[in-house]
Amino acid sequence: MALRPKRSEPKAGARAEIGGEAERASAMAASHHIDERIRSLGGWCAETLAELRRLIHEADPDVTEECKWIKPGNPLGVPVWSHAGIACTGEAY
C-alpha cells in the first residue's frame, strides 16, 4: 500500500490569490449587484441599506463587498461586507 504525501493545511487567514485585474473585475461586479439591489428595494429600505453601506466603508476602507447566495428567487444575491471574515450582511425583506 503506497502512502500519499500529506497535504499541508493552509495557514489561518490565508486566501487564494487572484490576479489584480480579476480581483478588480469581481469587486466591480459585486458593487454593481449591490447598487442594483439598493435600487430594486426603493423607499426607506433602499435608503437604510445605502447608509449602512456608506458607514461600513467609512469604518473600514479595506472592506470587501460581495454578493453571496445568488439563486433564482434572489438573482441579485445578498450583499456581504467582509474583512478577515464576514462583518455584515445586507439582507432586506
Buried (B, 14 or more C-beta within 10 A) or exposed (E): EEEEEEEEEEEEEEEEEEEEEEEEEBEEEBBEBBBEBBEEBEEEBBEBBBEBBEEBEEEBEEBBBBBEEEEEEEEBBBBBBBEEEEBBBBEBE
